[in-house]
Amino acid sequence: MIVKQLDHVSLIIIALALFAAHVRLVGKELGHAGPVQYLLHMLYGVAEPTILRITDFIITKKIITGTAPGRALYKLIATLSHYLPHGIILTARAAGKLLDYIESTDGPAGARIAVGPCVCQRSLNKWKEPSCKDIVILYGADIYRYLELGYRIITAAEAKKIVRDCRNAGLVHTVDFCMQSGKWAFVICNCDSEICVPVRTYLLTGKFIYPGPEIMALDPAKCLGEKECGRCITACLFGVNTSTGGTPAVDYAGCRGCGQCVRTCKGKARNMTRREPYEHEHIVPSELLL
């Protein structure tokens, strides 16, 4: 009888959550997230730790990462996972602009910004500071709070400080979305290359992470060279800057636009500039980021 009562209470709570006001990104505005979207994403939130653990298990096997057939198979799996969360790389400044927009723009009622423990670290039980850095946004803030995973509502100012702290720790920022749609944008992640599953997957397959609306520009005359600096080589998670013995070589096509090389450059030889073309304008418009 108690079980039935608990089941009834749970059903009522879920029903209330589904039909409560939830907000999502719709182009350059905020709109209402319907119950179907909310339910589907809630189910993903429940399954997410298992998905991350399975993925981590796969990419730690040498038969996958150490052989050409294994890497090809994993790339195929990543390609078929097109509608799972993908991320657009942001600078700390762009992430801050998006957070300010979310907090200050009128729209449907509902949570706006919350923070909790890194979902990759929590799922894999591998911890590295900073760890409380999973900034869920819009209807995602409602979902992850409802799932009781340790998330709390914060202001844009608090979220921007977390982003800056993560930037200074050498992490990169992504705004993540499902279904290849900005209407499913739900989190700003702060990622490393040791634990973060999407970044590790990208480094193996080139999938799951898209270049952001900014790209690095270099003034070679100001570059101090590898002997005096060389920090850009170690700062870039994506291996864009490589050693030449003098001025580091830059793979501009591989630049995702995180800004870490700009932050660490002793000679101030680098800056971020608008990427032309920015190919994901239809998902998260550059007007909200720049």
C-alpha positions in Angstrom: 0.0 0.0 0.0 2.9 2.4 0.9 4.6 1.5 -2.4 1.4 2.3 -4.3 1.0 5.6 -2.5 4.6 6.5 -3.2 4.1 5.6 -6.9 1.0 7.8 -7.0 2.9 10.7 -5.4 5.8 10.2 -7.9 3.4 10.2 -10.8 1.8 13.4 -9.6 5.2 15.1 -9.2 6.3 14.0 -12.7 3.0 15.2 -14.1 3.4 18.6 -12.4 7.0 18.8 -13.7 6.0 18.0 -17.2 3.3 20.6 -17.4 5.0 23.4 -15.4 6.5 26.3 -17.2 9.9 25.5 -18.7 12.0 27.8 -20.9 14.1 27.0 -23.9 16.1 28.8 -26.5 14.2 29.5 -29.8 16.6 31.3 -32.2 17.3 34.6 -30.6 14.5 34.5 -28.1 13.3 32.4 -25.2 10.2 30.2 -25.6 8.2 27.5 -23.9 9.6 24.0 -23.7 6.7 21.5 -24.0 6.1 18.4 -22.0 7.3 15.9 -24.7 10.7 17.6 -24.9 10.9 17.9 -21.1 10.1 14.2 -20.7 12.5 13.0 -23.4 15.3 15.0 -21.9 14.5 13.9 -18.4 14.8 10.3 -19.6 18.2 11.2 -21.1 19.3 12.8 -17.8 18.5 9.5 -16.1 20.4 7.4 -18.6 23.3 9.9 -19.0 25.6 8.4 -16.4 25.3 4.9 -17.9 26.0 6.3 -21.4 29.1 8.1 -20.2 30.4 5.0 -18.4 29.9 2.8 -21.4 31.6 5.3 -23.6 34.5 5.6 -21.2 34.8 1.8 -21.1 35.0 1.7 -24.9 37.6 4.4 -25.4 39.9 3.0 -22.7 40.3 -0.3 -24.7 43.4 -0.5 -26.8 41.6 -2.6 -29.3 39.5 0.5 -30.1 41.9 3.3 -29.7 45.1 1.4 -30.7 43.9 -0.1 -34.0 42.7 1.4 -37.3 39.6 -0.8 -37.4 38.8 0.0 -33.8 39.1 3.7 -34.4 37.0 3.5 -37.6 34.3 1.6 -35.7 34.2 4.2 -32.9 34.0 7.0 -35.4 31.0 5.3 -37.0 29.3 5.0 -33.6 30.0 8.6 -32.9 28.6 9.6 -36.3 25.4 7.6 -35.6 25.1 9.4 -32.3 24.2 12.6 -34.1 21.2 13.5 -31.9 23.0 13.0 -28.6 24.6 16.1 -26.9 27.0 18.0 -29.1 28.8 21.1 -28.0 29.9 24.4 -29.6 33.2 25.8 -28.2 32.9 29.2 -26.5 35.4 31.6 -25.1 34.8 32.6 -21.5 33.6 36.0 -22.7 31.0 34.3 -25.1 29.8 32.0 -22.4 29.3 35.1 -20.1 27.3 36.8 -22.8 25.0 33.8 -23.1 24.5 33.6 -19.4 23.7 37.3 -19.1 21.2 36.9 -22.0 19.5 33.9 -20.3 19.1 35.7 -17.0 18.0 39.1 -18.4 15.7 38.2 -21.3 11.9 38.0 -20.7 10.3 34.7 -21.5 8.3 31.9 -20.0 8.7 31.1 -16.3 11.0 28.4 -15.1 14.6 28.0 -13.9 17.3 29.8 -15.8 20.7 28.8 -14.4 21.9 26.1 -11.9 25.2 24.4 -11.1 26.1 21.0 -9.9 29.0 18.5 -9.9 30.6 17.7 -13.3 28.5 14.9 -14.8 31.5 13.1 -16.3 33.4 13.2 -13.0 30.3 12.0 -11.1 29.5 9.3 -13.6 33.0 7.9 -13.8 33.9 8.6 -10.1 37.0 10.4 -11.2 37.4 13.7 -9.5 39.6 16.7 -10.4 39.1 20.3 -9.3 37.3 22.3 -10.2 34.5 19.8 -9.9 31.3 21.8 -9.3 31.2 23.2 -12.8 28.2 21.7 -14.7 26.2 24.9 -15.5 22.8 23.7 -16.6 20.6 26.3 -18.3 17.0 27.0 -19.2 14.8 23.9 -19.0 17.9 21.8 -18.2 18.1 23.6 -14.8 14.6 22.3 -14.0 15.4 18.8 -15.1 18.7 18.3 -13.2 17.3 19.9 -10.1 14.3 17.6 -10.3 16.6 14.5 -10.6 18.2 15.5 -7.2 21.8 15.4 -8.4 23.1 18.2 -6.3 22.3 21.2 -8.4 21.4 24.6 -7.1 20.0 27.8 -8.6 22.6 30.5 -9.2 22.8 33.9 -10.8 24.5 34.8 -14.1 27.2 36.6 -12.1 27.9 33.4 -10.0 28.0 31.3 -13.2 30.4 33.7 -14.9 32.8 33.4 -12.0 32.7 29.6 -12.3 33.5 30.0 -16.0 36.4 32.3 -15.3 37.8 30.0 -12.7 37.5 27.1 -15.1 39.2 29.1 -17.9 42.1 29.9 -15.5 42.4 26.2 -14.7 42.9 25.5 -18.4 39.4 24.1 -19.2 37.4 24.9 -22.3 33.7 25.8 -22.4 31.0 24.4 -24.6 27.3 25.1 -24.9 25.7 21.6 -25.4 22.5 20.7 -27.1 20.6 17.6 -28.2 18.8 16.8 -31.4 21.1 19.2 -33.4 18.9 22.1 -32.3 19.4 25.1 -30.2 15.9 24.5 -28.8 17.5 21.6 -26.9 20.4 23.7 -25.5 20.7 22.7 -21.9 24.2 23.1 -20.4 27.4 25.0 -20.5 30.2 22.5 -19.8 33.7 23.2 -18.7 35.9 20.5 -20.1 39.3 18.9 -19.8 41.0 16.2 -21.9 41.6 13.7 -19.1 38.0 12.9 -17.8 35.6 14.7 -20.1 34.0 12.1 -22.3 32.9 14.4 -25.2 36.4 16.0 -25.5 38.1 12.6 -25.4 35.7 11.3 -28.1 36.4 14.4 -30.2 40.1 13.8 -30.0 39.6 10.3 -31.3 36.9 10.9 -33.9 36.6 14.6 -34.6 32.9 14.3 -33.6 30.7 15.8 -30.8 32.4 19.2 -30.7 31.9 22.1 -33.2 34.0 25.2 -33.7 32.6 28.3 -32.0 31.9 31.8 -33.4 35.5 33.0 -32.7 38.9 31.9 -34.0 42.4 32.8 -32.9 44.4 35.4 -34.8 48.2 35.6 -34.5 50.6 38.5 -34.9 53.9 36.7 -35.6 55.9 39.9 -34.9 54.9 39.8 -31.2 55.4 36.0 -30.7 58.2 35.4 -28.2 58.9 31.9 -29.6 59.0 28.6 -27.9 62.1 29.2 -25.8 60.7 32.3 -24.1 57.1 31.2 -24.0 55.6 28.2 -25.9 52.6 28.1 -23.6 50.2 27.9 -26.5 51.4 24.4 -27.3 50.5 23.0 -23.9 47.4 25.2 -23.4 45.5 23.9 -26.4 43.5 20.8 -25.7 43.0 20.2 -29.4 46.7 20.2 -30.5 46.3 23.2 -32.8 49.7 24.7 -31.9 52.8 22.5 -32.7 56.5 22.9 -32.1 58.8 24.1 -34.9 61.7 25.2 -32.8 60.8 28.8 -33.3 57.4 30.4 -33.7 54.8 27.6 -33.1 52.9 26.5 -36.2 49.1 27.0 -36.1 46.5 24.7 -37.7 43.8 27.4 -38.2 41.4 24.8 -39.6 41.6 22.8 -36.4 41.1 25.9 -34.1 37.9 25.4 -32.2 38.0 28.9 -30.7 38.4 28.3 -27.0 40.9 31.2 -26.4 43.3 29.3 -24.1 46.3 30.1 -26.2 45.3 33.8 -26.0 45.1 33.6 -22.2 48.5 32.0 -21.8 50.5 34.0 -24.5 53.2 35.9 -22.7 53.9 38.2 -25.7 50.2 39.1 -26.2 50.6 38.0 -29.8 47.2 36.3 -30.0 43.6 37.5 -29.9 40.2 36.2 -30.7 38.4 37.4 -33.7 35.0 36.6 -35.4 35.0 33.3 -37.3 33.7 33.6 -40.9 31.7 31.6 -41.6 30.3 30.5 -38.2 28.4 27.4 -39.4 26.1 26.9 -36.4 24.3 30.2 -36.5 21.0 28.2 -36.7 21.7 26.4 -33.5 23.1 29.1 -31.1 23.2 32.5 -32.9 26.4 34.5 -32.7 24.3 37.6 -31.7 23.9 36.0 -28.3 27.6 35.2 -28.0 29.5 38.1 -29.3 
